Amino acid sequence: VTDIGYAAFETCTNLTTVNLPSSITLIDQYAFTWCTSLTAINFAGTKEQWNSIEKGSDWDYYTGDYSVYCTDGIIS
């Protein structure tokens, strides 16, 4: 898996956790918009890899108060 598509999980209000492989290179626009219960993104890569992922506009618009758990630490 390399991409999370446009509005892939939009309005999944019961989604609390997402597990993403380190192969992700794109999280497209509105992918997690309105995922109001989201608290954790478990990313199987480093913080540097997470920060290098291309993220579309409003990919996390109106999400819960989530943290990204990477192999070398947490991004809040």
C-alpha positions in Angstrom: 0.0 0.0 0.0 1.4 3.4 -1.0 -1.6 5.7 -1.1 -4.6 6.5 1.1 -7.1 7.7 -1.5 -9.3 10.8 -1.7 -11.8 10.8 1.1 -11.0 7.1 1.8 -12.3 7.2 5.4 -14.3 10.4 5.4 -17.0 10.5 8.1 -15.9 7.2 9.6 -16.9 8.6 13.0 -16.3 5.2 14.8 -12.8 4.9 13.5 -10.4 5.2 16.6 -7.1 3.7 15.3 -5.4 3.4 12.0 -2.4 1.2 11.2 -0.3 2.4 8.3 2.7 0.7 6.7 6.0 2.6 6.1 5.4 2.2 2.4 2.7 5.1 2.5 3.8 8.0 0.3 0.5 9.9 0.0 -2.5 10.6 2.2 -4.9 12.3 -0.2 -7.2 15.1 0.3 -10.0 14.5 2.9 -8.7 11.0 3.7 -9.6 11.2 7.4 -12.0 14.2 7.4 -14.7 14.0 10.0 -13.1 10.9 11.7 -14.0 12.5 15.0 -13.1 9.5 17.2 -9.6 9.1 15.8 -7.1 9.0 18.6 -4.1 7.0 17.2 -2.3 6.6 13.9 0.2 3.7 14.2 2.8 4.3 11.5 5.4 1.6 10.9 8.1 4.1 10.0 10.1 6.9 11.5 9.0 10.4 12.3 11.1 11.6 9.4 9.3 9.2 7.1 5.9 10.4 8.4 6.8 14.0 7.8 7.9 13.3 4.3 4.6 11.8 3.3 2.6 14.0 0.9 -0.6 15.0 2.6 -3.5 16.5 0.7 -5.3 19.6 1.9 -7.7 18.9 4.9 -6.6 15.3 5.1 -7.3 15.4 8.8 -10.0 18.1 9.0 -12.3 17.6 12.0 -10.5 14.5 13.3 -10.3 13.5 16.9 -7.3 14.6 19.1 -4.9 12.0 17.6 -1.3 11.1 18.0 1.0 9.5 15.4 3.0 6.6 16.8 6.2 6.1 14.8 9.0 3.6 15.4 11.2 6.3 16.9 8.6 8.3 18.9 5.3 10.0 19.0 4.0 13.0 17.0 1.1 14.7 18.8 
